[in-house]
Amino acid sequence: MSESHTIVADEKYVFKSETRNRLMIIFALGLLLFIVGVFMAKSGGGHEEHKAAIDISQNLTASIAHDGEHGDAAGEHAGTAPWLKRIYTTLWMNNVFFTGLAVIGLFFVAIQYAAQAGWSVGVRRLPLAMAHWLPIAGVLMLVIWFVVKGDVFHWTHAELYDPQSDHYDKVIDAKGGFFYWPGKHGAFPIFYILRMVLFFGLWYLFFSWIKREMTAEDMDGNVQHWKNSRKYSAIFLVIFAVSSSVAAWDWVMSIDTHWYSTMTGWYLFASWWVTGLAMITYLTVLLKDAGYLKIVNANHLHDLGKFVFAFSIFWTYIWFSQFLLIFYANIPEETVYFIQRRTVSPYSWIFFANLILNFVLPFLLLMTRDAKRHLTMLKVVCPIVIVGHWIDHFNMITPGVMQHDGGLGLLEIGMAMMFLAAFLMITFSSLTKFALVPKNDPMLQESLGHHI
């Protein structure tokens, strides 16, 4: 035991000024790109190409959404400038994406405790640090929703629920209880907002409890802290199973109000999960390169690499299952979702880039055993997966809001860079507040002897 204590001896992360300055530069550069992107969008750089594909999408949406009576659901926000809608859309998309990274940090920790896993002791504090973004994400989600709701979420318009209105939509009205129960349809969506507050509240509550036990264990070494963490983790996993699925319906699927998929909960979770694994692995590699995490060796890296490899395939399985079922059924109100993304400019190239970045490249690059054990290869693959699933979130959210006015340019990239810099700033700052390795964890010896 003395040898293990020598290896981990109160290893603390130091958030150096150079790292902080780099993140500030990334944020400033992102802000600059965002401002330039806004000016470019305002100058009218629209998307005129592939009008035939656009017409197909719009005609399908119109016939489905309003039964041929009230026009196109895509045109309900024609009064809002496209450049402003792009800002709203990328704000919402990035917050959903980075919320996923934060809650997956907590989910990863909970999985390790519930499974009594020993191999991950040396990397467990990194996802815990990622989870510190949760309260910020919760506040942003609530604030951003009230800012963007009229443009991002079609179902928030009161006239859709009024049978006397020319814009009455019986399909959306039938779904109104999911948003407004127990209030009047078209009023304040109390049920929707309560779920949002409840989910973030529960996630943060369990994060606080698990973090409290983990840090207390560092102080007194009482094994009861580990048992408490395991108990909280098991309860959290049950709550997360339900809340993550409903959050996917609320925050992503409800954007395309007339479209639905029974696999949306699984799909968003798969994207969140593999992105979180890639971020955990990448942070591990960065800290290992900087001389930290001496407990972590090639065997631990191999496990992390296997997770990224395996769940990239899992995400692809979910993607293909959803696509195949909808393609095979050929029901117009379902196929319009993929027609819009696969054939309408500017989303068609993004549709295929999504598969290349999130399946083809991770599969080929991490196929061999050695690839999963080397820092250099993990440094290449993990950013690909993170960027790839950011594009996946773009593909899930933007077409449903922007229709043919969307785009992936400096505006979206700049916003992503600002979110990334802020997320990493919180993560690295949090790492300084506790030991990198839990020296009193009862599974530490198993991690030190881990070999595969």
N, C-alpha and C positions, 0 to 999 in steps of 0.2 A: 504493500500500500504506500510505503514511503516513496517508492520509485514513481508511482502514478502521480503522487502529489508534487514530486519534483518536476514532472513533465508539464503539468497544468498550472503549477504554482501561481495562482491568482492572476492569470493572464488577462490583461485589460487592454481594450482597444483605445488608441489615442487618435482622436479626430484632428488630424494635422491641418494647419492653415492652408497648405498647398491643396489638399483635397477639398477643403471648404471653398477655396478660391476657384477651383475647377468647376465645382457645381454652380457657383455664382456666375461664372462665365457661360456655362451651358444655359442657365436661366436667362441671362441677358441676351445671348444669341437667339434663344427661342423667342424672347419678346420682340427682338428686332425682326426676325423672320415672320412672326405673327403680324406685326404692324405692316410690313411690306405686303404680306399676303392679303390683308384686309384692303389695302389700297388697290392691289391688282384685281381683287374681286369686285370692288366698287367701280372700277373702270370699265366693267362690262365684259370681261373675258368669259363669256358664256360657252356652252357646249352645244354646238349646232349640228354636230355630226350624228349619223345613224337615226334620222328622224323616223324612219319606218319602224325601227325597233321600239322607239319611244311611243309611237302611235299604238302599236300592239299592246304595250304595257298599259297605257292610259285607257284604251278601250276596254281591256279586260277588267281593269280596276273599276271603271265606271259601271260596267254591267253587273259586276259582283256587288259593289258597295251600295248601289242605290237601285238595283233591279231595273235599270234603264230609265229611271224617272227623274232623278235629281242631279245628274252629272257626276263629275269625277271627284273622288275623295281627295285626290292629290291637289286639287285646286282650291281647297278651303282657306289657304293662308296666302292667297295671291297678293294681299295687301302688304305683306312683309317682304322687305327687300331680300333677295337671295343671299347677298353677302352677310346680312345679319342672321339669317337662318343658318348659314354655315357656321357662324360663331356659336350660336346656340347649340347646334348639333355636335360640334367637336367638344364643347364644354361638357355636355352630357356624356358623350362617348368616352372621353378620357377619364371622367370621374368614375364611371362604371368599371372601366378597365383597371384603374389603380385601387378602387375598392376591392376588386377581386384579388389583387396582389396582397393587400393587407389581410383580408379575411382568410385567404389561403395560408398565410403565415401562421395564423392561429390554428387553422385546420391541420396543418402539418404537425405542429406541436402536439395537438390533441390526439392525432393518429398514433404518434410515437408512444405517448403515455398509455393509451388504451390498449395498444398491442404489446406493451411492456418491452419495447424495442430497445436494445442496448447499443446497436451500431451507431445510432444517430446522436449520441450524447454530445459529441464534439461540435456538431453543427446546429444544435437545437436553439441556441440563443440568437442565431441570425433570423430565422422566421419570427421569433418573438419580437425582435426589433422591428421587423417589417410591419407587424400588427399594430405598432404605435400610430400608424397612419389612420386607423379606424375612426377615432373621434373626429379628425379633420374631414375624412371622407363623408361621415354622417352629416356634419354641418353643411358641407358643400352640397351634398345631395339634396338636402331640404331647400337650401337657398336657391340653388340652380333650378330646381323643379319649378319653383314659383316664378322664376324669371322666364323659363323657356316653355312652360306648359302649353301655352296657346299655339305654339308653332311646332313643337316636337310631338305633342300628344293630341291628336285629332279629337279624341273622345271627350276632351274637356270643354268643348263648345256646347253651350246650353241649348241652342236651337236644334241640335241633333236629337234631343229627347222630347221636343214639342211636336205633337201630331199635327198641329195647325201650321207649322213652319214649312216653308218650301224645302228646307234642308233636313227635314225629319229623316232619320235613319233607323229603321226598325231593327236592324241587326245590332247596331251599337246600343240602342235602347234596351234590347233584350239582355245585353251584357252589363247594363248599368249598375245592377246590384253588386257586381264584383268591385266596382269602384266607389259607389256612393252609399251602400248599405250602412246605416239605416236611414240615411238622408234622402232627400228628393233628388231624382236623377237630374243632372245638369247643374246642381248647386255646388256646394263645397264637397270634394271627394273625401269625406272623413275616413271611410274604410281604407282607402288607398294610403292616405297619409299616416294613419294609425299603424298600418303594417310597416311602413318605412321606418317610423320612429321605434316601433317595437323590435324590429330586426336589428337595427344598429344598437339599440339599448341592450338587448340580450347579448349580442356579440361582444360589446365592450365590457359588459358585466363579467362574462366568463373569462375574457382576456385579463381583466383586473384580478380576478380570483386566482387564475393559474399563474400569472406573473408574481403575485404576492407570495404564493407557496414556493415558487422557484427561487426567488430572492431570499426568502426566509431560510430555505434549506442551506444556502451558502453561508448563512450566519451561524446557525447552531447545529447543522448536520443531522437533525432529527428526521428519521425515515418517514414519519407521519406526514411530513410535507409532500413527499413523493406520492404517498397514498392518496392524499387529498387532491393533488394535481391529477392523478389518474381518475378519481371519482368525478371531478369537474369536467374532465376531458370527455368521459363517456357520455355525460349528460349533454354537453355541448354538441357532440357529434349527432345526436338524435335531433336536437333543435336545428342544427345547420342543415341536415338532410331535408327538412321541411322548408325552412326559411330561404335557403338558396334557390330552391325550385320556384317558390312563389315570387321571390325577387326577380328571377328571370322573366316570369310572366309580366310582372309589373313594370320593370325598368327597360325591357327589351321588346318582348313580344307585343305588348300593348301599343307600341308605336305603329305597327302594321295591324290596325284594329280589326280588320276583316279577315286577316290571315291568322291561323293558329296551327301549332304543331304540338303533339303530345310529348315530343322529345326536346322541347326548348330548355327545360330545366336541366336535363342531362347535358345538353350541348353547351350551354353557358358554363356549367360546372367543369366540363372537360377542358374548355378553353382557359378558364381561370386556373384550374389545377396544374395543367402542364406549363402555363406561364409562370405560376408561382414556383414550381419545381426548378424551372430554368433560372429564375431570379435567385433562388436560394443557392443553386449550384454556382452561378456566376459570382455571387458575393463570397462564397466559400473560396473560390479560385482566386479572387482579388485579394482576400485577406491572407490566404496561403502564400501568395506571391509577395505580399508585404512583410512576411515573416511571422504572421500570427498562426493560430490554430495548429500548434505543433502536434497535437493529438491526432489530427487528420492525416491519413496516409492514402496511398493509391487504392487501397481496398474501400475506404469510405467514398472516395471519388468515383470508384467503379459503381457503387450502389446508387449514388446520385445520378450518374450517367445512365444507368439502367432505367431509373425512374423516368428521366426525360425521354429516353428512347421508347420505352414501353407506352407511356401515356401520349406520346405523339401518335403512335399507332392507334391507341384507344380513341383519341379525338377524331382521327380519320375514320374509324369504324362508326362512330356516332354520326359524323358528317355524311358518310356514304349511306348509312341506313336511312337517315332522314330524306336525303336526296332521292334514293331509290324508291322508297315508299310513295313519295309525292309524284315522281316521274311515272311510276307504274300505274298509280290510281288515275292520273291524268284528269283530276278534278280542277276546273278553272280557278276556283277561289284559293286553291293551294299552289298550283303551278305558276300563278302570276308572280309569286315571291321569287322563284328562280329565273323566270323569264326576264324579269326586271334586272336581276343581278348578272345574269349570264350574257345577255344580248344588248342591253341598253348602255350606250356610252354615258358617262366615263367609267362604268363599273365593270365592264366585261374583262379587262385585263386584270383587275383586282381579284375577280372571281377565281381566275386560274393561278395568279400569283399566290393566293391564299393556300392552295393545295401544294404548290412547289415549296414554299417556305415552311409550311407546317407539317408536311409529310415527306415529300421526296428528299429534301436536303437532310433533315434530321435522321431519316432512315438510312440513307447512304453513308453519311458521315460518322454515325455512331454504331454502325453495324458490327464492327469488329470489337473484340475484347480490349485490345490495346487503346483504341480510340476513347473508350470510356474512362481510362485511367490516367490520361495525360492532360495536364493543365492547358497546353496550347490548343488542343482540339476542343476542349470544353469552352475555352475562351471564344472560339469561332462559332460553335453550334448554339450556345445559350443566347447570345444576342440575336441570332437568326430567329430562334423560337419566340423570343420576346417581341421582336418587331413583327414577326409573322402573325402572332395572335393579336397584336394591336391592329393590324390590317383586318384580321378576322372580326374584331369588334366594329371596325369601320364598315365592313360588309354587312354586319347584322343590323346596324343602326342607321347609317347615313342614307341609303337608298329609300328607306321608308319615309324619311322626312323630306329630303331634298328632291326626290324624284329625278328628273333629268337635269336639274340645276346644280347637282353636287359636284364635288371634285376633291382630289387628294393633292394638295399643293402646299405652298409655304405657310398658309394660314393654319392648316391642320398639323403640319410638322412642327411649327413653332409652338403651338399649344401643347403638343406632346412633350417637347423638350422642357417646357416650363413645369409641367406636372412631374416629369421624371426627376428634374433637379430638386424640386420640393420634396418629393417622396424619398429620394436618397438622402437629402439633408436630415429629414426626420429619422430615417433608419440609422444612419451613422451616428447621429447625436444620441439616439437611444442606446446604441451599443456601448457607449462610454459609461453608462450608469450601472452596469453590472459586469461581473466576470464573464469572459468569453466562454469559458468551460465550467460547468457545475462540478466543482471538485468534490462535493459531498454526495453526488448522485449515486444511488446504490447500484446503478447499471454501468458505472464508469469503468470498472475492471473488464467488463464484457467488451466495451468499446475499444479499450486499449489492446485487447487481444483479438480484435476482429480481423479475420482473414478469409478471403474468398478466392 
